[in-house]
């Protein structure tokens, strides 16, 4: 007769099977096809040459353009993740505290998700243009006489990416902070810690799992973004998604587009692994001895 | 001739229509209930085709025409993606890719016998031995805010007085190839026809323009709107079809054609190989070339028709090069697309290295 533990484990495995099947068909298989496509052909003088080749990867690493754009993509993803984290903490704490204010903050954070990213990006383009609201305010408040245009710069892409992806870090952070027993913070306060110290010694360490998930989401979404950099970066600061789109749709060079996409996936996965491992270590270090 | 519409004339017309209707339906009975999908452009041309041409065609043939908007390269990508199981019957593309589509076996020769409207087509607008026809000709040049004095030559745009004031077309769009020819012409002092073969050695001249470029744009419609708003002074190089409709509506943006010359931007139609409902597709392509479509299309979208014998209104003639003698007088330049298509990926990479790295 099957033991209860074994039956539980079997039913668990059965429950997970549909999800695994879904990921195999709709995630793993397309990615393998993508990698496969990057090594079966190359474009030469506008004509596709078929045959096993690593030329697409050699080109991606030997032409500085692609390397620079990949570095820019990673840098933009990291900056968006860090800036979002800084903005997200106060919002997440407010949400975790609940009450009417917490519910209002939740609404404010989540509502922008209802608006299409294309519309939000065009709205930012109106705010950041040479004659946009930001420059109008800076000029009329006497802060700057002839402020530079932020539109079509990396700053514009960063600002809009933070706005678009902020909910993806606030919500996991709020969940992690909400799971911290209020008594821990109260005990720290009674022991003489001020708010900053409570944040640094209690909330921050205990919310690291939520932070890691949020950072990972914002980083991945920013690095893979196409619409926002395209509308606000003005092709002066494209991320790799823009170049992939160009290779596939404008130049019909699917193999090279696939090589760039494969590199993007590897890079994003690697950095996510670093995030998660780092978070694991930090949690272990900060919570070591907590039970003593 | 004017018709005075009173009760009696109305009665006669209604009776006539009633008698004629069954014959019209019988004439096109073969098309009843059929559906074709066509790829068209956006902008004012697409707007006119969706609003005027398609409903009239559907009513006359009792069929359904589904129109999907897209730019040339995106439309070619759709043809490639559906080559083994074609979904589109007619595709609208620029002249630049008509030869490419033929070479790749994506399109087929037009059946001239089933397209009586081809008779009026100017011969130079029948492409690749009958694999596509033009539908409208735009002028390629510089667009600018009407509040500034536009450049008289392309060479002037390299002057530092234009710093940060120029919008440059993206290499994703065909007019970027015109820009490369312009850079080669400015550097070499040679006409476009010779300069197009000197582009490889002219990227240093392209790089010199970078400080003057505010951004590299993908949408000509958006860029001309931004120039009208005063966010930049000029944009290069763009088709007049994206700009003149705004000029005509009173927006402060218009085109100028510097002394070095103007480019021809020719919009074409091709018949998809193994097209679903091929005969209906051919009938639609024929309709697109008929004077009943070409005249109002030209006057709405402000593009020159590729057929002879049209009497365009004065306003439209101010915006387009028509008839054929006017096109020849303006010396509109059409590049060697076969050479450019082979070089396009390499040139795009070099442009990216200058503007995107």
Boltz contact constraints between the chains, C-beta under 6 A:
constraints:
  - contact:
      token1: [A, 43]
      token2: [B, 345]
      max_distance: 6.0
  - contact:
      token1: [A, 45]
      token2: [B, 342]
      max_distance: 6.0
  - contact:
      token1: [A, 46]
      token2: [B, 341]
      max_distance: 6.0
  - contact:
      token1: [A, 46]
      token2: [B, 342]
      max_distance: 6.0
  - contact:
      token1: [A, 65]
      token2: [B, 352]
      max_distance: 6.0
  - contact:
      token1: [A, 65]
      token2: [B, 353]
      max_distance: 6.0
  - contact:
      token1: [A, 65]
      token2: [B, 357]
      max_distance: 6.0
  - contact:
      token1: [A, 68]
      token2: [B, 357]
      max_distance: 6.0
  - contact:
      token1: [A, 129]
      token2: [B, 231]
      max_distance: 6.0
  - contact:
      token1: [A, 130]
      token2: [B, 231]
      max_distance: 6.0
  - contact:
      token1: [A, 152]
      token2: [B, 215]
      max_distance: 6.0
  - contact:
      token1: [A, 234]
      token2: [B, 215]
      max_distance: 6.0
  - contact:
      token1: [A, 235]
      token2: [B, 170]
      max_distance: 6.0
  - contact:
      token1: [A, 235]
      token2: [B, 216]
      max_distance: 6.0
  - contact:
      token1: [A, 235]
      token2: [B, 356]
      max_distance: 6.0
  - contact:
      token1: [A, 238]
      token2: [B, 356]
      max_distance: 6.0
  - contact:
      token1: [A, 246]
      token2: [B, 172]
      max_distance: 6.0
  - contact:
      token1: [A, 249]
      token2: [B, 73]
      max_distance: 6.0
  - contact:
      token1: [A, 249]
      token2: [B, 74]
      max_distance: 6.0
  - contact:
      token1: [A, 249]
      token2: [B, 77]
      max_distance: 6.0
  - contact:
      token1: [A, 250]
      token2: [B, 73]
      max_distance: 6.0
  - contact:
      token1: [A, 250]
      token2: [B, 172]
      max_distance: 6.0
  - contact:
      token1: [A, 251]
      token2: [B, 345]
      max_distance: 6.0
